[in-house]
Amino acid sequence: MSQPSLGEERMLIDGNLRPASSGATFTTLNPATEEVLGVVADGGPDDMGAAIAAARRAFDATDWSTNLSLRVSCLRQLQAAFGRHADEVRALTVAEAGSPVSFTHSAQLDEPVASLGWVADLAEHYEWERDLGNASPLGIPSHRWVRREATGVVGAITPWNVPHQINLAKLGPALAAGNTLVLKPAPDTPWCATVLGRLIVEETDIPAGVVNVVSSSDHGLGEMLATDPRVDQVTFTGSTATGRRVMAAAAPTLKKVFLELGGKSAFVVLDDADFRGAVGTAAFTVVTHAGQGCAITTRLVVPRAQFDEATALAAATLRKLPAGDPTDPGIICGPLISERQRARVEGYLTLAVDEGGTIVCGGGRPADLPRGYFIEPTLIVGLPNSSRVAQEEIFGPVLVLLPHDGDDDAVAIANDSPYGLSGSVWSGDRQRALSVANRIRTGTIGVNGGVWYSPDVPFGGYKQSGIGREMGVAGFEEYLQTKSLAEPA
């Protein structure tokens, strides 16, 4: 794999790649080496205000929201631009996000880029108006129809774990629907967003102000998107705690809010399942990208009679999947994003022991990786589902093994969580598996290894895992308003 060229240091505001108004910059690091990759513009309130003003003008004073053919063309141009720069962006993503290079060929890069084409096709063939026919409400013969229109200015606040996936899952549908957008990316992966701005300026016909990218070291700068009355909708992906703050900040202006938040998903194995395959899959899943995924199944729930067998199988699999250099195609567990995140995970490992749990394997920093923010793939047993380690999102390569006493108990354990984002059920009987899956209160769930992730499949959660859906037709319609019209019949 080629080495990353210098990332884009400038933010995008009103069609121009520019430094922060203050001239300030901040560094971006390689989490696998702890080395500084470079710097990026450190935007402040003035920059965010300018970006919001540009997006407002572009929506109100141009034909972007009504020019469907232009929007479709621009999205396809952006997809093609990513294709031309695939090697450069792939190397940058591995270096800045610490993503295993193997993961960039799926959800970390290639599939999000492909989703731009899918949403362009959807917009091109979408039923923007639906005729409701004639009726006589209040005794007045009338012809009625429903029209779908863009919401307006969208503020998008995104995390660092899968930056292209989430940036493009917000940008693509928002633009296809006719909105303009201000993107505030996480400070940990700013280049993954600013390179998007550069491709837009240099290789698409997206008009000035339609997309703005404001990089900043200030996590709180995104709050302006939630509070500013010029912003019509805010979409946020990240922790549930931050999601609550975004929702509260947006309340005074009653803007639309879409939240994709945390998870503590259960991988349920029934007593007639392919046990070795199920447990091995659960262990493999939890170390993917060092467990830094909100939909990863981090609670493995197995029959009590097979608990010891599951412990041995899971530990054996985790030991075969060590943390390592993300540029190595054979590695699936790279570093955590930062020293702060590693300290957080280590805090939970200490808590696991304090709560009475046993660390079967892992539990520390790999001895052969003195640099980089690595944590060993870890298996924890001996904790009840009520423990904090089994209830709270850790965001690391940590699997908690829990016993169940039959299907009803397994469902109860899976549902005994403040979250409801994803899950998995394995059984030798398809109908039995579906019966359990249908009783688990979660937004996505795989059955016997089925994979739901795709541009056409809605993604989102129940309970404290969020509000609304991303991707699919449902995700596209998150960025639309509904207008009902009538005229004399």
Secondary structure, DSSP 8 states (H G I E B T S, - for coil): ---------SEEETTEEE--TT--EEEEEETTTTEEEEEEE---HHHHHHHHHHHHHHHHHSSTTT-HHHHHHHHHHHHHHHHHTHHHHHHHHHHHH---GGGGGTTTTHHHHHHHHHHHHHHHH---EEEEEEE-GGG--EEEEEEEEE--EEEEE--SSSHHHHHHHHHHHHHHTT-EEEEE--TTSHHHHHHHHHHHHHH----TTTEEE---S-GGGGHHHHH-TT--EEEEES-HHHHHHHHHHHGGGT-EEEEE----EEEEE-TTS-HHHHHHHHHHHHHGGGG--TT-EEEEEEEGGGHHHHHHHHHHHHHTS-B--TTSTT--B---S-HHHHHHHHHHHHHHHHTT-EEEE--S--TT--SSS----EEEES--TTSHHHHS---SSEEEEEEESSHHHHHHHHHSSSEES-EEEE-SSHHHHHHHHHHS--S--EETT----STTS-B--EETTEES-BSHHHHHHTTEEEEEEEEE-
